[in-house]
């Protein structure tokens, strides 16, 4: 098994506060600082993967009937900002001749399965 080393420097006030937290946490839990850092990296990695898996969908809700129509989403329109998704949704609705005046456009974050 190959071993890798990583030198971490803490400079500046915020970073020194992190170092103090790390030192205190190591003392209180009995865990080595390296183990605490490894656990932090795992948490960061998992959080990043979950965020990448989450998608957004934009739909319009008809207030008269309660029906919903999907207009745009990151799954098929790419990684767009909320503003870009709303713009895309309005373009699609206009192309389809939809009257959006009696409904509501909603952006929802959905988790991937």
MODELLER restraints for C-alpha pairs under 7 A, 6 or more apart:
rsr = mdl.restraints
at = mdl.atoms
rsr.add(forms.Gaussian(group=physical.xy_distance, feature=features.Distance(at['CA:10:A'], at['CA:16:A']), mean=5.58, stdev=0.5))
rsr.add(forms.Gaussian(group=physical.xy_distance, feature=features.Distance(at['CA:10:A'], at['CA:19:A']), mean=6.64, stdev=0.5))
rsr.add(forms.Gaussian(group=physical.xy_distance, feature=features.Distance(at['CA:22:A'], at['CA:33:A']), mean=6.40, stdev=0.5))
rsr.add(forms.Gaussian(group=physical.xy_distance, feature=features.Distance(at['CA:23:A'], at['CA:33:A']), mean=6.87, stdev=0.5))
rsr.add(forms.Gaussian(group=physical.xy_distance, feature=features.Distance(at['CA:26:A'], at['CA:32:A']), mean=5.70, stdev=0.5))
rsr.add(forms.Gaussian(group=physical.xy_distance, feature=features.Distance(at['CA:26:A'], at['CA:33:A']), mean=5.57, stdev=0.5))
rsr.add(forms.Gaussian(group=physical.xy_distance, feature=features.Distance(at['CA:53:A'], at['CA:111:A']), mean=6.68, stdev=0.5))
rsr.add(forms.Gaussian(group=physical.xy_distance, feature=features.Distance(at['CA:53:A'], at['CA:112:A']), mean=5.55, stdev=0.5))
rsr.add(forms.Gaussian(group=physical.xy_distance, feature=features.Distance(at['CA:54:A'], at['CA:109:A']), mean=6.65, stdev=0.5))
rsr.add(forms.Gaussian(group=physical.xy_distance, feature=features.Distance(at['CA:54:A'], at['CA:110:A']), mean=5.67, stdev=0.5))
rsr.add(forms.Gaussian(group=physical.xy_distance, feature=features.Distance(at['CA:54:A'], at['CA:111:A']), mean=4.52, stdev=0.5))
rsr.add(forms.Gaussian(group=physical.xy_distance, feature=features.Distance(at['CA:54:A'], at['CA:112:A']), mean=5.55, stdev=0.5))
rsr.add(forms.Gaussian(group=physical.xy_distance, feature=features.Distance(at['CA:55:A'], at['CA:74:A']), mean=5.70, stdev=0.5))
rsr.add(forms.Gaussian(group=physical.xy_distance, feature=features.Distance(at['CA:55:A'], at['CA:75:A']), mean=6.41, stdev=0.5))
rsr.add(forms.Gaussian(group=physical.xy_distance, feature=features.Distance(at['CA:55:A'], at['CA:109:A']), mean=5.72, stdev=0.5))
rsr.add(forms.Gaussian(group=physical.xy_distance, feature=features.Distance(at['CA:55:A'], at['CA:110:A']), mean=5.27, stdev=0.5))
rsr.add(forms.Gaussian(group=physical.xy_distance, feature=features.Distance(at['CA:55:A'], at['CA:111:A']), mean=6.34, stdev=0.5))
rsr.add(forms.Gaussian(group=physical.xy_distance, feature=features.Distance(at['CA:55:A'], at['CA:112:A']), mean=6.99, stdev=0.5))
rsr.add(forms.Gaussian(group=physical.xy_distance, feature=features.Distance(at['CA:56:A'], at['CA:73:A']), mean=5.40, stdev=0.5))
rsr.add(forms.Gaussian(group=physical.xy_distance, feature=features.Distance(at['CA:56:A'], at['CA:74:A']), mean=5.40, stdev=0.5))
rsr.add(forms.Gaussian(group=physical.xy_distance, feature=features.Distance(at['CA:56:A'], at['CA:107:A']), mean=6.69, stdev=0.5))
rsr.add(forms.Gaussian(group=physical.xy_distance, feature=features.Distance(at['CA:56:A'], at['CA:108:A']), mean=5.55, stdev=0.5))
rsr.add(forms.Gaussian(group=physical.xy_distance, feature=features.Distance(at['CA:56:A'], at['CA:109:A']), mean=4.41, stdev=0.5))
rsr.add(forms.Gaussian(group=physical.xy_distance, feature=features.Distance(at['CA:56:A'], at['CA:110:A']), mean=5.84, stdev=0.5))
rsr.add(forms.Gaussian(group=physical.xy_distance, feature=features.Distance(at['CA:57:A'], at['CA:72:A']), mean=5.97, stdev=0.5))
rsr.add(forms.Gaussian(group=physical.xy_distance, feature=features.Distance(at['CA:57:A'], at['CA:73:A']), mean=4.11, stdev=0.5))
rsr.add(forms.Gaussian(group=physical.xy_distance, feature=features.Distance(at['CA:57:A'], at['CA:74:A']), mean=6.55, stdev=0.5))
rsr.add(forms.Gaussian(group=physical.xy_distance, feature=features.Distance(at['CA:57:A'], at['CA:107:A']), mean=5.74, stdev=0.5))
rsr.add(forms.Gaussian(group=physical.xy_distance, feature=features.Distance(at['CA:57:A'], at['CA:108:A']), mean=5.40, stdev=0.5))
rsr.add(forms.Gaussian(group=physical.xy_distance, feature=features.Distance(at['CA:57:A'], at['CA:109:A']), mean=6.46, stdev=0.5))
rsr.add(forms.Gaussian(group=physical.xy_distance, feature=features.Distance(at['CA:58:A'], at['CA:70:A']), mean=6.03, stdev=0.5))
rsr.add(forms.Gaussian(group=physical.xy_distance, feature=features.Distance(at['CA:58:A'], at['CA:71:A']), mean=5.68, stdev=0.5))
rsr.add(forms.Gaussian(group=physical.xy_distance, feature=features.Distance(at['CA:58:A'], at['CA:72:A']), mean=5.07, stdev=0.5))
rsr.add(forms.Gaussian(group=physical.xy_distance, feature=features.Distance(at['CA:58:A'], at['CA:73:A']), mean=5.73, stdev=0.5))
rsr.add(forms.Gaussian(group=physical.xy_distance, feature=features.Distance(at['CA:58:A'], at['CA:85:A']), mean=6.97, stdev=0.5))
rsr.add(forms.Gaussian(group=physical.xy_distance, feature=features.Distance(at['CA:58:A'], at['CA:89:A']), mean=6.73, stdev=0.5))
rsr.add(forms.Gaussian(group=physical.xy_distance, feature=features.Distance(at['CA:58:A'], at['CA:105:A']), mean=6.89, stdev=0.5))
rsr.add(forms.Gaussian(group=physical.xy_distance, feature=features.Distance(at['CA:58:A'], at['CA:106:A']), mean=5.60, stdev=0.5))
rsr.add(forms.Gaussian(group=physical.xy_distance, feature=features.Distance(at['CA:58:A'], at['CA:107:A']), mean=4.47, stdev=0.5))
rsr.add(forms.Gaussian(group=physical.xy_distance, feature=features.Distance(at['CA:58:A'], at['CA:108:A']), mean=6.39, stdev=0.5))
rsr.add(forms.Gaussian(group=physical.xy_distance, feature=features.Distance(at['CA:59:A'], at['CA:68:A']), mean=6.38, stdev=0.5))
rsr.add(forms.Gaussian(group=physical.xy_distance, feature=features.Distance(at['CA:59:A'], at['CA:69:A']), mean=5.33, stdev=0.5))
rsr.add(forms.Gaussian(group=physical.xy_distance, feature=features.Distance(at['CA:59:A'], at['CA:70:A']), mean=4.22, stdev=0.5))
rsr.add(forms.Gaussian(group=physical.xy_distance, feature=features.Distance(at['CA:59:A'], at['CA:71:A']), mean=5.27, stdev=0.5))
rsr.add(forms.Gaussian(group=physical.xy_distance, feature=features.Distance(at['CA:59:A'], at['CA:72:A']), mean=7.00, stdev=0.5))
rsr.add(forms.Gaussian(group=physical.xy_distance, feature=features.Distance(at['CA:59:A'], at['CA:105:A']), mean=5.68, stdev=0.5))
rsr.add(forms.Gaussian(group=physical.xy_distance, feature=features.Distance(at['CA:59:A'], at['CA:106:A']), mean=5.47, stdev=0.5))
rsr.add(forms.Gaussian(group=physical.xy_distance, feature=features.Distance(at['CA:59:A'], at['CA:107:A']), mean=6.64, stdev=0.5))
rsr.add(forms.Gaussian(group=physical.xy_distance, feature=features.Distance(at['CA:60:A'], at['CA:68:A']), mean=5.53, stdev=0.5))
rsr.add(forms.Gaussian(group=physical.xy_distance, feature=features.Distance(at['CA:60:A'], at['CA:69:A']), mean=5.25, stdev=0.5))
rsr.add(forms.Gaussian(group=physical.xy_distance, feature=features.Distance(at['CA:60:A'], at['CA:70:A']), mean=6.53, stdev=0.5))
rsr.add(forms.Gaussian(group=physical.xy_distance, feature=features.Distance(at['CA:60:A'], at['CA:103:A']), mean=6.58, stdev=0.5))
rsr.add(forms.Gaussian(group=physical.xy_distance, feature=features.Distance(at['CA:60:A'], at['CA:104:A']), mean=5.44, stdev=0.5))
rsr.add(forms.Gaussian(group=physical.xy_distance, feature=features.Distance(at['CA:60:A'], at['CA:105:A']), mean=4.32, stdev=0.5))
rsr.add(forms.Gaussian(group=physical.xy_distance, feature=features.Distance(at['CA:60:A'], at['CA:106:A']), mean=6.19, stdev=0.5))
rsr.add(forms.Gaussian(group=physical.xy_distance, feature=features.Distance(at['CA:61:A'], at['CA:67:A']), mean=5.75, stdev=0.5))
rsr.add(forms.Gaussian(group=physical.xy_distance, feature=features.Distance(at['CA:61:A'], at['CA:68:A']), mean=4.50, stdev=0.5))
rsr.add(forms.Gaussian(group=physical.xy_distance, feature=features.Distance(at['CA:61:A'], at['CA:69:A']), mean=6.64, stdev=0.5))
rsr.add(forms.Gaussian(group=physical.xy_distance, feature=features.Distance(at['CA:61:A'], at['CA:103:A']), mean=5.35, stdev=0.5))
rsr.add(forms.Gaussian(group=physical.xy_distance, feature=features.Distance(at['CA:61:A'], at['CA:104:A']), mean=5.25, stdev=0.5))
rsr.add(forms.Gaussian(group=physical.xy_distance, feature=features.Distance(at['CA:61:A'], at['CA:105:A']), mean=6.43, stdev=0.5))
rsr.add(forms.Gaussian(group=physical.xy_distance, feature=features.Distance(at['CA:62:A'], at['CA:68:A']), mean=6.26, stdev=0.5))
rsr.add(forms.Gaussian(group=physical.xy_distance, feature=features.Distance(at['CA:62:A'], at['CA:102:A']), mean=6.56, stdev=0.5))
rsr.add(forms.Gaussian(group=physical.xy_distance, feature=features.Distance(at['CA:62:A'], at['CA:103:A']), mean=4.54, stdev=0.5))
rsr.add(forms.Gaussian(group=physical.xy_distance, feature=features.Distance(at['CA:62:A'], at['CA:104:A']), mean=6.88, stdev=0.5))
rsr.add(forms.Gaussian(group=physical.xy_distance, feature=features.Distance(at['CA:63:A'], at['CA:102:A']), mean=6.09, stdev=0.5))
rsr.add(forms.Gaussian(group=physical.xy_distance, feature=features.Distance(at['CA:63:A'], at['CA:103:A']), mean=4.94, stdev=0.5))
rsr.add(forms.Gaussian(group=physical.xy_distance, feature=features.Distance(at['CA:71:A'], at['CA:89:A']), mean=4.85, stdev=0.5))
rsr.add(forms.Gaussian(group=physical.xy_distance, feature=features.Distance(at['CA:71:A'], at['CA:92:A']), mean=6.25, stdev=0.5))
rsr.add(forms.Gaussian(group=physical.xy_distance, feature=features.Distance(at['CA:71:A'], at['CA:93:A']), mean=6.90, stdev=0.5))
rsr.add(forms.Gaussian(group=physical.xy_distance, feature=features.Distance(at['CA:72:A'], at['CA:85:A']), mean=6.32, stdev=0.5))
rsr.add(forms.Gaussian(group=physical.xy_distance, feature=features.Distance(at['CA:72:A'], at['CA:88:A']), mean=6.38, stdev=0.5))
rsr.add(forms.Gaussian(group=physical.xy_distance, feature=features.Distance(at['CA:72:A'], at['CA:89:A']), mean=5.16, stdev=0.5))
rsr.add(forms.Gaussian(group=physical.xy_distance, feature=features.Distance(at['CA:73:A'], at['CA:85:A']), mean=6.79, stdev=0.5))
rsr.add(forms.Gaussian(group=physical.xy_distance, feature=features.Distance(at['CA:74:A'], at['CA:80:A']), mean=6.36, stdev=0.5))
